[in-house]
Amino acid sequence: MTFDAAKSASPTVPVVGRFAPSPSGQLHAGNIFSALIAWLVARQANGCIVLRIEDLDPARCRAEYARDIMRDFKKLGFDWDEGPLFQSTRTQAYQEAFDQLRQRGLLYPCFCSRADIHAASAPHGGSVVYAGTCRNLAPDVVARRVHELAEIGRQPAWRVMVPDTVVSFTDRMQGVSTQNLKDTCGDFIVRRADGVFAYQLAVVIDDAAQGVTSVVRGVDLLESAARQQYLQDLLGLPHPAYAHVPLLVNATGRRLSKRDQDASLKRMLETYRFPEALIGHLSYLAGIIDTDEAVTPQELIAVANLDRLRGVSHITFS
């Protein structure tokens, strides 16, 4: 049984999925699983895959990691049709979108420290809701604060104003998601105080530029979708279909990350010896195939039942 990635789209719109790894470390089980499902969603719909390297943050991202990720994708049997597109080369595109929003009066500078934000805000589901402290500062106060920062070689962050309205969409894996951005995050950052454009803005611009119609990623990013749809509406960009897949967790329930050496690709290939055995094991743990046996991504196109992931929030990796 195949997974319908384009139910809400026109039948004439092709499915364009994407890989969008951040080169801040080596691949691990969690992002390999997300990449596998993204690849299958597109390939089962006879669609294509584009590759984007999300190297926005120069302090965390390294070129050698990007090279290793592309090599390892190929080793695992994942191919792509376009790319790579490096976000580090896309500053002008982000600046143009930022300028458009700023000219429309939708952005404002934020001078709050992290401690200020935590002190003034109430937590929401583990995240902090910005209280709008800097939204209505008088122009003379803004000018003075900008000048004070400039004198010490710094600048403010910039936030986009969010309305007190509900954003709702149907996620292909998790069902209906409804958020009021004012209550779940508040005005959010689109450019950081170090001048780096924020993930939320960059991903919206790049998904549109690459023609992405299918976004498949971990369920930990489900709340980001509402922010991205809000920015898409402000900028006149289309909404892709979203599918937020279960997270892989360890035996204690903690999400797998680059810190989990046992879940690194290198360690897993030492255990399973062949990429096909690893792909088969991940697919079996997720329940999209019935037997724990070696299989290639190409072979999974015909047999993987992605509908079994609907409503699942996590999968224990062993």
C-alpha positions as a Markdown table, in Angstrom:
| # | Residue | x | y | z |
|---|---|---|---|---|
| 1 | Met | 0.0 | 0.0 | 0.0 |
| 2 | Thr | 1.4 | 3.3 | -1.0 |
| 3 | Phe | 1.1 | 6.6 | 0.9 |
| 4 | Asp | -0.8 | 9.4 | -0.8 |
| 5 | Ala | 1.5 | 12.4 | -0.5 |
| 6 | Ala | -0.6 | 14.7 | -2.6 |
| 7 | Lys | -4.2 | 14.2 | -1.5 |
| 8 | Ser | -4.8 | 18.0 | -0.9 |
| 9 | Ala | -2.9 | 19.1 | -4.1 |
| 10 | Ser | -4.1 | 19.2 | -7.6 |
| 11 | Pro | -3.6 | 15.8 | -9.4 |
| 12 | Thr | -1.5 | 17.7 | -12.0 |
| 13 | Val | 1.0 | 18.9 | -9.4 |
| 14 | Pro | 4.0 | 16.5 | -9.2 |
| 15 | Val | 5.3 | 15.4 | -5.8 |
| 16 | Val | 8.6 | 17.1 | -5.2 |
| 17 | Gly | 10.1 | 15.9 | -1.9 |
| 18 | Arg | 13.4 | 17.0 | -0.4 |
| 19 | Phe | 16.4 | 16.0 | 1.7 |
| 20 | Ala | 17.4 | 18.9 | 3.9 |
| 21 | Pro | 20.2 | 17.8 | 6.2 |
| 22 | Ser | 22.2 | 20.2 | 8.4 |
| 23 | Pro | 25.9 | 19.5 | 8.2 |
| 24 | Ser | 26.6 | 19.9 | 11.9 |
| 25 | Gly | 27.6 | 16.3 | 12.3 |
| 26 | Gln | 27.4 | 12.8 | 10.8 |
| 27 | Leu | 24.2 | 11.0 | 9.9 |
| 28 | His | 22.5 | 9.0 | 12.6 |
| 29 | Ala | 19.5 | 6.6 | 12.8 |
| 30 | Gly | 17.0 | 9.4 | 13.3 |
| 31 | Asn | 17.8 | 11.5 | 10.2 |
| 32 | Ile | 18.4 | 8.4 | 8.1 |
| 33 | Phe | 14.9 | 7.3 | 9.0 |
| 34 | Ser | 13.4 | 10.7 | 8.1 |
| 35 | Ala | 15.3 | 10.7 | 4.8 |
| 36 | Leu | 14.1 | 7.2 | 4.0 |
| 37 | Ile | 10.4 | 8.2 | 4.5 |
| 38 | Ala | 10.9 | 11.4 | 2.5 |
| 39 | Trp | 12.4 | 9.5 | -0.3 |
| 40 | Leu | 9.7 | 6.8 | -0.3 |
| 41 | Val | 6.8 | 9.3 | -0.2 |
| 42 | Ala | 8.2 | 10.9 | -3.3 |
| 43 | Arg | 9.2 | 7.8 | -5.2 |
| 44 | Gln | 5.9 | 5.9 | -4.4 |
| 45 | Ala | 4.1 | 8.9 | -6.1 |
| 46 | Asn | 6.5 | 8.8 | -9.1 |
| 47 | Gly | 7.9 | 12.1 | -7.9 |
| 48 | Cys | 11.3 | 13.6 | -7.5 |
| 49 | Ile | 13.7 | 14.5 | -4.7 |
| 50 | Val | 15.7 | 17.7 | -4.4 |
| 51 | Leu | 18.7 | 18.1 | -2.0 |
| 52 | Arg | 19.3 | 21.1 | 0.1 |
| 53 | Ile | 22.2 | 21.5 | 2.6 |
| 54 | Glu | 21.0 | 23.6 | 5.5 |
| 55 | Asp | 24.3 | 25.2 | 6.4 |
| 56 | Leu | 22.9 | 28.5 | 7.6 |
| 57 | Asp | 24.9 | 28.6 | 10.8 |
| 58 | Pro | 28.6 | 29.0 | 10.1 |
| 59 | Ala | 29.5 | 28.3 | 13.7 |
| 60 | Arg | 28.0 | 24.8 | 13.6 |
| 61 | Cys | 28.2 | 23.6 | 10.0 |
| 62 | Arg | 31.2 | 22.2 | 8.3 |
| 63 | Ala | 31.9 | 21.5 | 4.6 |
| 64 | Glu | 33.3 | 18.1 | 5.3 |
| 65 | Tyr | 30.1 | 17.1 | 7.0 |
| 66 | Ala | 28.1 | 18.1 | 3.9 |
| 67 | Arg | 30.4 | 16.0 | 1.8 |
| 68 | Asp | 30.1 | 13.0 | 4.1 |
| 69 | Ile | 26.3 | 13.3 | 4.2 |
| 70 | Met | 26.0 | 13.3 | 0.4 |
| 71 | Arg | 28.4 | 10.3 | 0.2 |
| 72 | Asp | 26.4 | 8.4 | 2.9 |
| 73 | Phe | 23.1 | 9.1 | 1.3 |
| 74 | Lys | 24.4 | 7.5 | -1.9 |
| 75 | Lys | 25.9 | 4.6 | 0.1 |
| 76 | Leu | 22.4 | 3.9 | 1.6 |
| 77 | Gly | 20.7 | 3.9 | -1.8 |
| 78 | Phe | 19.1 | 7.4 | -1.7 |
| 79 | Asp | 19.3 | 9.3 | -4.9 |
| 80 | Trp | 18.1 | 12.8 | -5.8 |
| 81 | Asp | 17.1 | 14.6 | -9.0 |
| 82 | Glu | 18.3 | 18.2 | -8.3 |
| 83 | Gly | 20.8 | 19.9 | -6.0 |
| 84 | Pro | 22.6 | 20.3 | -3.8 |
| 85 | Leu | 21.4 | 23.8 | -3.0 |
| 86 | Phe | 23.5 | 25.3 | -0.2 |
| 87 | Gln | 21.7 | 27.7 | 2.1 |
| 88 | Ser | 25.0 | 29.5 | 2.7 |
| 89 | Thr | 24.8 | 30.8 | -0.8 |
| 90 | Arg | 21.2 | 32.1 | -0.5 |
| 91 | Thr | 21.7 | 35.1 | 1.7 |
| 92 | Gln | 20.4 | 37.5 | -1.0 |
| 93 | Ala | 17.2 | 35.6 | -1.4 |
| 94 | Tyr | 16.6 | 35.7 | 2.3 |
| 95 | Gln | 17.4 | 39.4 | 2.5 |
| 96 | Glu | 14.9 | 40.2 | -0.2 |
| 97 | Ala | 12.1 | 38.4 | 1.7 |
| 98 | Phe | 13.2 | 40.1 | 4.9 |
| 99 | Asp | 13.2 | 43.5 | 3.2 |
| 100 | Gln | 9.7 | 42.9 | 1.8 |
| 101 | Leu | 8.3 | 42.0 | 5.3 |
| 102 | Arg | 10.1 | 44.9 | 6.9 |
| 103 | Gln | 8.8 | 47.4 | 4.3 |
| 104 | Arg | 5.2 | 46.2 | 5.1 |
| 105 | Gly | 5.7 | 47.0 | 8.8 |
| 106 | Leu | 5.6 | 43.3 | 9.8 |
| 107 | Leu | 9.0 | 43.1 | 11.5 |
| 108 | Tyr | 10.5 | 44.8 | 14.5 |
| 109 | Pro | 13.9 | 44.7 | 16.2 |
| 110 | Cys | 14.2 | 42.8 | 19.4 |
| 111 | Phe | 16.7 | 43.7 | 22.1 |
| 112 | Cys | 15.8 | 41.0 | 24.6 |
| 113 | Ser | 18.4 | 38.6 | 26.0 |
| 114 | Arg | 17.6 | 35.0 | 26.4 |
| 115 | Ala | 17.2 | 35.6 | 30.1 |
| 116 | Asp | 14.8 | 38.5 | 29.5 |
| 117 | Ile | 12.7 | 36.3 | 27.3 |
| 118 | His | 12.5 | 33.5 | 29.8 |
| 119 | Ala | 11.7 | 35.9 | 32.7 |
| 120 | Ala | 8.9 | 37.6 | 30.8 |
| 121 | Ser | 7.3 | 34.6 | 29.1 |
| 122 | Ala | 5.3 | 31.5 | 30.0 |
| 123 | Pro | 6.4 | 28.1 | 28.8 |
| 124 | His | 4.2 | 26.3 | 26.3 |
| 125 | Gly | 4.8 | 22.6 | 25.9 |
| 126 | Gly | 8.4 | 22.9 | 26.7 |
| 127 | Ser | 9.0 | 26.0 | 24.6 |
| 128 | Val | 8.9 | 29.6 | 25.5 |
| 129 | Val | 6.2 | 32.0 | 24.2 |
| 130 | Tyr | 7.6 | 35.5 | 23.4 |
| 131 | Ala | 5.7 | 38.1 | 25.3 |
| 132 | Gly | 6.1 | 40.9 | 22.7 |
| 133 | Thr | 8.3 | 43.0 | 24.9 |
| 134 | Cys | 9.9 | 44.9 | 22.1 |
| 135 | Arg | 6.9 | 45.0 | 19.7 |
| 136 | Asn | 5.6 | 48.5 | 20.6 |
| 137 | Leu | 8.8 | 50.3 | 21.6 |
| 138 | Ala | 8.7 | 54.0 | 20.8 |
| 139 | Pro | 10.8 | 55.0 | 17.7 |
| 140 | Asp | 13.2 | 57.1 | 19.7 |
| 141 | Val | 13.8 | 54.1 | 22.1 |
| 142 | Val | 14.5 | 51.8 | 19.2 |
| 143 | Ala | 16.9 | 54.3 | 17.6 |
| 144 | Arg | 18.8 | 54.7 | 20.9 |
| 145 | Arg | 19.0 | 50.9 | 21.5 |
| 146 | Val | 20.2 | 50.2 | 17.9 |
| 147 | His | 22.9 | 52.9 | 18.3 |
| 148 | Glu | 24.0 | 51.5 | 21.7 |
| 149 | Leu | 24.4 | 48.1 | 20.2 |
| 150 | Ala | 26.2 | 49.4 | 17.1 |
| 151 | Glu | 28.8 | 51.1 | 19.3 |
| 152 | Ile | 29.8 | 47.7 | 20.6 |
| 153 | Gly | 29.6 | 46.0 | 17.2 |
| 154 | Arg | 26.3 | 44.3 | 17.8 |
| 155 | Gln | 22.8 | 44.4 | 16.3 |
| 156 | Pro | 19.3 | 43.4 | 17.4 |
| 157 | Ala | 17.4 | 40.3 | 16.3 |
| 158 | Trp | 14.3 | 40.8 | 14.2 |
| 159 | Arg | 10.9 | 39.3 | 14.8 |
| 160 | Val | 7.8 | 39.0 | 12.7 |
| 161 | Met | 4.5 | 40.0 | 14.3 |
| 162 | Val | 1.9 | 37.2 | 14.5 |
| 163 | Pro | -1.8 | 37.7 | 14.8 |
| 164 | Asp | -4.2 | 36.3 | 17.3 |
| 165 | Thr | -5.7 | 33.8 | 14.8 |
| 166 | Val | -5.6 | 30.1 | 14.3 |
| 167 | Val | -3.5 | 28.3 | 11.8 |
| 168 | Ser | -4.9 | 24.8 | 10.9 |
| 169 | Phe | -3.7 | 22.1 | 8.5 |
| 170 | Thr | -3.9 | 18.4 | 8.1 |
| 171 | Asp | -0.6 | 16.6 | 8.5 |
| 172 | Arg | -0.3 | 13.4 | 6.5 |
| 173 | Met | 1.1 | 11.4 | 9.5 |
| 174 | Gln | -0.2 | 13.3 | 12.6 |
| 175 | Gly | -3.6 | 14.4 | 11.5 |
| 176 | Val | -5.2 | 17.8 | 12.1 |
| 177 | Ser | -2.8 | 20.3 | 13.7 |
| 178 | Thr | -4.3 | 23.6 | 15.0 |
| 179 | Gln | -2.2 | 26.4 | 16.5 |
| 180 | Asn | -2.7 | 30.0 | 17.5 |
| 181 | Leu | 0.8 | 31.4 | 17.0 |
| 182 | Lys | 0.2 | 34.1 | 19.5 |
| 183 | Asp | -0.3 | 31.4 | 22.2 |
| 184 | Thr | 2.2 | 28.8 | 21.0 |
| 185 | Cys | 5.3 | 30.9 | 20.2 |
| 186 | Gly | 4.5 | 34.6 | 19.9 |
| 187 | Asp | 6.3 | 36.9 | 17.5 |
| 188 | Phe | 9.2 | 34.7 | 16.3 |
| 189 | Ile | 12.7 | 35.5 | 15.0 |
| 190 | Val | 13.4 | 35.8 | 11.3 |
| 191 | Arg | 16.9 | 37.1 | 11.7 |
| 192 | Arg | 19.2 | 36.5 | 14.6 |
| 193 | Ala | 21.2 | 39.0 | 16.5 |
| 194 | Asp | 24.4 | 37.7 | 14.8 |
| 195 | Gly | 22.9 | 38.5 | 11.4 |
| 196 | Val | 22.1 | 34.9 | 10.4 |
| 197 | Phe | 18.7 | 34.4 | 8.9 |
| 198 | Ala | 16.5 | 32.1 | 10.9 |
| 199 | Tyr | 15.5 | 28.6 | 9.8 |
| 200 | Gln | 11.8 | 29.5 | 9.6 |
| 201 | Leu | 12.4 | 32.1 | 7.0 |
| 202 | Ala | 15.1 | 30.3 | 5.0 |
| 203 | Val | 13.2 | 27.1 | 4.7 |
| 204 | Val | 10.1 | 28.8 | 3.4 |
| 205 | Ile | 12.1 | 30.7 | 0.7 |
| 206 | Asp | 14.0 | 27.6 | -0.3 |
| 207 | Asp | 11.1 | 25.2 | -0.4 |
| 208 | Ala | 9.4 | 27.6 | -2.9 |
| 209 | Ala | 12.5 | 28.1 | -4.9 |
| 210 | Gln | 13.1 | 24.4 | -5.3 |
| 211 | Gly | 9.4 | 23.7 | -6.1 |
| 212 | Val | 9.0 | 21.5 | -3.0 |
| 213 | Thr | 5.4 | 20.2 | -2.7 |
| 214 | Ser | 6.1 | 17.4 | 0.0 |
| 215 | Val | 7.8 | 18.1 | 3.3 |
| 216 | Val | 8.6 | 15.0 | 5.3 |
| 217 | Arg | 10.5 | 15.4 | 8.6 |
| 218 | Gly | 10.5 | 14.5 | 12.3 |
| 219 | Val | 7.4 | 15.1 | 14.4 |
| 220 | Asp | 9.5 | 17.4 | 16.7 |
| 221 | Leu | 9.2 | 20.0 | 13.9 |
| 222 | Leu | 5.4 | 19.8 | 13.7 |
| 223 | Glu | 4.9 | 23.1 | 15.5 |
| 224 | Ser | 7.2 | 24.8 | 12.9 |
| 225 | Ala | 4.8 | 24.1 | 10.1 |
| 226 | Ala | 2.3 | 26.7 | 11.3 |
| 227 | Arg | 5.0 | 29.4 | 11.4 |
| 228 | Gln | 6.1 | 28.4 | 8.0 |
| 229 | Gln | 2.6 | 28.5 | 6.6 |
| 230 | Tyr | 2.1 | 31.9 | 8.1 |
| 231 | Leu | 5.3 | 33.2 | 6.4 |
| 232 | Gln | 4.2 | 31.5 | 3.1 |
| 233 | Asp | 0.9 | 33.4 | 3.3 |
| 234 | Leu | 2.7 | 36.7 | 4.0 |
| 235 | Leu | 5.1 | 36.2 | 1.1 |
| 236 | Gly | 2.5 | 34.8 | -1.4 |
| 237 | Leu | 4.2 | 31.4 | -1.5 |
| 238 | Pro | 2.4 | 28.0 | -1.9 |
| 239 | His | 1.9 | 25.6 | 1.0 |
| 240 | Pro | 3.5 | 22.2 | 0.5 |
| 241 | Ala | 1.9 | 19.0 | 2.0 |
| 242 | Tyr | 3.4 | 18.2 | 5.4 |
| 243 | Ala | 4.1 | 14.7 | 6.8 |
| 244 | His | 5.8 | 14.6 | 10.3 |
| 245 | Val | 7.2 | 11.2 | 10.9 |
| 246 | Pro | 7.8 | 9.5 | 14.3 |
| 247 | Leu | 11.0 | 10.2 | 16.1 |
| 248 | Leu | 13.4 | 7.4 | 16.9 |
| 249 | Val | 14.0 | 7.2 | 20.6 |
| 250 | Asn | 16.3 | 5.1 | 22.8 |
| 251 | Ala | 15.2 | 2.7 | 25.5 |
| 252 | Thr | 14.6 | 5.5 | 28.0 |
| 253 | Gly | 12.4 | 7.4 | 25.5 |
| 254 | Arg | 15.0 | 10.1 | 24.7 |
| 255 | Arg | 15.2 | 11.2 | 21.1 |
| 256 | Leu | 18.2 | 9.9 | 19.2 |
| 257 | Ser | 20.7 | 12.6 | 18.2 |
| 258 | Lys | 24.3 | 13.0 | 17.0 |
| 259 | Arg | 25.4 | 12.4 | 20.6 |
| 260 | Asp | 24.2 | 8.8 | 20.5 |
| 261 | Gln | 27.3 | 7.0 | 19.1 |
| 262 | Asp | 25.5 | 3.6 | 18.9 |
| 263 | Ala | 23.0 | 5.2 | 16.5 |
| 264 | Ser | 25.7 | 6.8 | 14.2 |
| 265 | Leu | 25.9 | 5.5 | 10.7 |
| 266 | Lys | 29.4 | 4.3 | 11.2 |
| 267 | Arg | 28.5 | 2.2 | 14.3 |
| 268 | Met | 25.4 | 0.8 | 12.7 |
| 269 | Leu | 27.2 | -0.3 | 9.6 |
| 270 | Glu | 29.7 | -2.1 | 11.9 |
| 271 | Thr | 26.7 | -3.9 | 13.4 |
| 272 | Tyr | 24.7 | -4.6 | 10.3 |
| 273 | Arg | 27.6 | -4.7 | 7.8 |
| 274 | Phe | 25.6 | -3.8 | 4.8 |
| 275 | Pro | 23.4 | -0.7 | 4.1 |
| 276 | Glu | 20.6 | -2.9 | 2.9 |
| 277 | Ala | 20.5 | -4.7 | 6.3 |
| 278 | Leu | 20.3 | -1.3 | 8.1 |
| 279 | Ile | 17.5 | 0.0 | 5.8 |
| 280 | Gly | 15.6 | -3.2 | 6.4 |
| 281 | His | 16.0 | -3.1 | 10.1 |
| 282 | Leu | 14.8 | 0.6 | 10.3 |
| 283 | Ser | 11.9 | -0.2 | 8.1 |
| 284 | Tyr | 10.9 | -3.2 | 10.2 |
| 285 | Leu | 11.2 | -1.3 | 13.5 |
| 286 | Ala | 8.9 | 1.4 | 12.0 |
| 287 | Gly | 6.4 | -1.3 | 11.0 |
| 288 | Ile | 6.4 | -0.4 | 7.3 |
| 289 | Ile | 7.5 | -3.9 | 6.4 |
| 290 | Asp | 6.7 | -7.2 | 8.1 |
| 291 | Thr | 10.1 | -8.9 | 8.2 |
| 292 | Asp | 13.6 | -7.8 | 9.4 |
| 293 | Glu | 15.6 | -8.5 | 6.3 |
| 294 | Ala | 18.0 | -6.7 | 4.0 |
| 295 | Val | 16.2 | -4.5 | 1.5 |
| 296 | Thr | 17.2 | -1.5 | -0.7 |
| 297 | Pro | 15.2 | 1.7 | -0.8 |
| 298 | Gln | 14.4 | 0.9 | -4.4 |
| 299 | Glu | 12.8 | -2.4 | -3.4 |
| 300 | Leu | 10.8 | -0.7 | -0.6 |
| 301 | Ile | 8.9 | 1.4 | -3.1 |
| 302 | Ala | 6.7 | -1.5 | -4.0 |
| 303 | Val | 6.2 | -3.0 | -0.5 |
| 304 | Ala | 6.5 | -0.3 | 2.2 |
| 305 | Asn | 3.2 | 0.6 | 3.8 |
| 306 | Leu | 3.7 | 4.1 | 5.0 |
| 307 | Asp | 0.1 | 4.3 | 6.2 |
| 308 | Arg | 1.2 | 2.4 | 9.3 |
| 309 | Leu | 3.1 | 5.5 | 10.5 |
| 310 | Arg | -0.1 | 7.5 | 10.8 |
| 311 | Gly | -0.6 | 8.8 | 14.4 |
| 312 | Val | 2.7 | 7.3 | 15.6 |
| 313 | Ser | 4.8 | 9.8 | 17.5 |
| 314 | His | 7.9 | 7.7 | 18.4 |
| 315 | Ile | 9.6 | 4.4 | 17.6 |
| 316 | Thr | 12.1 | 2.7 | 20.0 |
| 317 | Phe | 15.4 | 2.1 | 18.2 |
| 318 | Ser | 17.2 | -1.1 | 19.2 |
